[in-house]
Amino acid sequence: MHRIYQLLVLSGVMIAALTEIGPASAQTATFRMPGCRSFLNQDNLLRYDFSGGVCSGTVEALMSIGAILGICCPPESTVYQGVRAVVQYVSGQPARLNDNFDALAIEALRKAWPCSNP
């Protein structure tokens, strides 16, 4: 059952990444990073904003299907840690801010939690 859930989440992420739900600019790191920073800087869950939810939801989905994508998060890892890894990685790559956010998030999570080679 867990494997079916992972495949469904992966399908949803891939469909969202491959189709334009809105303007192409909405898929870029430039558009999404303020939401990620908002998620990390929230001091009160009552102030939780939509863009922070989009970022944290994307990262959580990627973490939940991580092994399929070459991401091996430790069982104790949190969404907050994942978002922080993404923000640090993307912030260090200013020339790529117009790249697809989901692709950059996958790269960031792979770097933070690589799978060991068998």
PEPEHU-V286748 format. One record per residue. PSI is psi in degrees with one decimal (* if undefined). NEAR is the number of other C-alpha atoms within 12 Angstrom. Layout:
psi=PSI near=NEAR
psi=PSI near=NEAR
This chain:
psi=-39.7 near=7
psi=-37.6 near=10
psi=-38.5 near=14
psi=-42.4 near=12
psi=-45.0 near=14
psi=-43.4 near=22
psi=-37.3 near=21
psi=-43.1 near=18
psi=-44.7 near=25
psi=-42.8 near=28
psi=-43.8 near=19
psi=-42.8 near=19
psi=-43.8 near=30
psi=-41.8 near=21
psi=-44.6 near=14
psi=-37.1 near=22
psi=-30.3 near=26
psi=-13.2 near=18
psi=149.3 near=16
psi=109.8 near=15
psi=-28.8 near=12
psi=-157.8 near=13
psi=148.2 near=10
psi=-32.5 near=20
psi=-24.3 near=17
psi=-13.7 near=27
psi=-3.4 near=29
psi=161.4 near=27
psi=-35.5 near=32
psi=-41.9 near=27
psi=-39.6 near=25
psi=-25.6 near=37
psi=-36.9 near=39
psi=-36.9 near=28
psi=-39.3 near=32
psi=-43.5 near=39
psi=-38.1 near=31
psi=-43.2 near=27
psi=-43.6 near=34
psi=-30.2 near=30
psi=1.8 near=19
psi=133.0 near=18
psi=-2.2 near=12
psi=122.0 near=11
psi=-19.9 near=14
psi=-20.4 near=9
psi=9.1 near=15
psi=124.7 near=21
psi=166.2 near=22
psi=-45.2 near=18
psi=-32.8 near=23
psi=-36.0 near=29
psi=-36.9 near=28
psi=-46.2 near=28
psi=-52.9 near=38
psi=-34.7 near=36
psi=-40.0 near=27
psi=-47.9 near=39
psi=-41.7 near=45
psi=-41.6 near=33
psi=-44.9 near=36
psi=-38.5 near=43
psi=-35.7 near=43
psi=-25.3 near=34
psi=20.4 near=31
psi=-46.5 near=36
psi=-33.7 near=24
psi=-30.5 near=22
psi=4.4 near=29
psi=24.7 near=23
psi=122.1 near=31
psi=81.0 near=27
psi=137.6 near=32
psi=149.8 near=19
psi=-29.1 near=12
psi=0.3 near=11
psi=151.1 near=22
psi=163.4 near=18
psi=-38.5 near=29
psi=-45.3 near=27
psi=-39.4 near=25
psi=-46.0 near=40
psi=-40.6 near=44
psi=-41.8 near=30
psi=-40.7 near=32
psi=-46.4 near=42
psi=-44.3 near=38
psi=-43.2 near=24
psi=-49.7 near=27
psi=-38.3 near=35
psi=-28.8 near=24
psi=1.3 near=14
psi=60.7 near=20
psi=-25.6 near=16
psi=-12.6 near=12
psi=14.7 near=18
psi=-20.3 near=27
psi=2.5 near=22
psi=164.1 near=25
psi=126.8 near=27
psi=-43.8 near=41
psi=-41.4 near=41
psi=-41.9 near=29
psi=-37.7 near=37
psi=-40.4 near=47
psi=-45.7 near=40
psi=-44.7 near=30
psi=-45.0 near=35
psi=-35.3 near=41
psi=-40.5 near=29
psi=-40.8 near=24
psi=-41.4 near=27
psi=71.9 near=27
psi=150.9 near=21
psi=137.1 near=18
psi=147.1 near=12
psi=134.7 near=7
psi=* near=3
